[in-house]
Amino acid sequence: MENMPKTGLRKIYDALPAREHIAPKKDFINRLAKLTKVHPQTVKGWIYGSYTPDSLRQELISKELGIPVEELFQTL
């Protein structure tokens, strides 16, 4: 998975700090999983570019993060 081009969503995830009292990366994954009503492992698949969410979920994530869909799910 690491050799795949990174999406905007992946870059946001990678920029989060690794640990605090509550791990920010885990919190980010859980927040998106709850928002889109999927398993956290599914969100990880989106982050690492293994697959992309459907258009409705892309719009939900875009609205939540305040970033256009194109920036989140196209490889950069």
VOVOLO-826476 format. One record per residue (C-alpha): residue in one letter; x, y, z. Coordinates in nm, 3 decimals. Each point is the difference from the previous one (the first is absolute). Layout:
% VOVOLO-826476
(r a,(X,Y,Z))
...
% end
This chain:
% VOVOLO-826476
(r m,(0.000,0.000,0.000))
(r e,(0.284,0.241,0.074))
(r n,(0.112,0.019,-0.364))
(r m,(-0.332,0.141,-0.121))
(r p,(-0.027,0.374,-0.076))
(r k,(-0.142,0.191,0.294))
(r t,(-0.345,0.157,-0.007))
(r g,(-0.088,0.326,0.172))
(r l,(-0.183,-0.202,0.265))
(r r,(0.319,-0.197,0.066))
(r k,(0.206,0.317,0.028))
(r i,(-0.237,0.138,0.265))
(r y,(0.026,-0.330,0.192))
(r d,(0.380,-0.008,-0.025))
(r a,(0.025,0.357,0.132))
(r l,(-0.177,-0.088,0.326))
(r p,(0.221,-0.058,0.305))
(r a,(0.067,-0.364,0.083))
(r r,(-0.094,0.004,0.371))
(r e,(-0.161,0.212,0.267))
(r h,(-0.239,-0.094,0.278))
(r i,(-0.240,-0.112,-0.272))
(r a,(0.183,-0.101,-0.316))
(r p,(-0.097,0.269,-0.256))
(r k,(0.030,-0.238,-0.294))
(r k,(-0.227,-0.257,0.160))
(r d,(-0.243,0.276,0.095))
(r f,(0.001,0.125,-0.362))
(r i,(-0.073,-0.350,-0.132))
(r n,(-0.274,-0.060,0.255))
(r r,(-0.156,0.340,-0.069))
(r l,(-0.021,-0.069,-0.374))
(r a,(-0.125,-0.356,0.061))
(r k,(-0.279,0.128,0.223))
(r l,(-0.090,0.278,-0.245))
(r t,(-0.019,-0.236,-0.299))
(r k,(-0.137,-0.300,0.193))
(r v,(0.278,-0.239,-0.099))
(r h,(0.259,-0.204,0.187))
(r p,(0.325,0.181,0.088))
(r q,(0.188,-0.251,-0.217))
(r t,(-0.200,0.126,-0.298))
(r v,(0.115,0.356,0.073))
(r k,(0.360,-0.124,0.013))
(r g,(-0.051,-0.149,-0.347))
(r w,(-0.110,0.343,-0.123))
(r i,(0.295,0.171,0.165))
(r y,(0.254,-0.238,-0.149))
(r g,(-0.163,0.018,-0.344))
(r s,(-0.099,-0.368,-0.023))
(r y,(-0.347,0.113,-0.101))
(r t,(-0.219,0.309,0.011))
(r p,(-0.330,0.068,0.172))
(r d,(-0.318,0.044,-0.200))
(r s,(-0.093,0.353,-0.105))
(r l,(-0.240,0.057,0.293))
(r r,(0.268,-0.089,0.254))
(r q,(0.255,0.210,-0.188))
(r e,(-0.234,0.299,0.032))
(r l,(-0.053,-0.065,0.373))
(r i,(0.375,-0.014,0.061))
(r s,(0.057,0.309,-0.214))
(r k,(-0.258,0.199,0.196))
(r e,(0.135,-0.121,0.336))
(r l,(0.360,0.091,-0.084))
(r g,(-0.078,0.312,-0.206))
(r i,(0.212,-0.124,-0.290))
(r p,(-0.124,-0.064,-0.357))
(r v,(-0.056,-0.362,-0.100))
(r e,(0.255,0.033,-0.280))
(r e,(0.275,0.085,0.246))
(r l,(-0.088,-0.286,0.234))
(r f,(-0.030,-0.288,-0.243))
(r q,(0.221,0.075,-0.298))
(r t,(0.364,-0.103,0.018))
(r l,(0.243,0.288,0.022))
% end
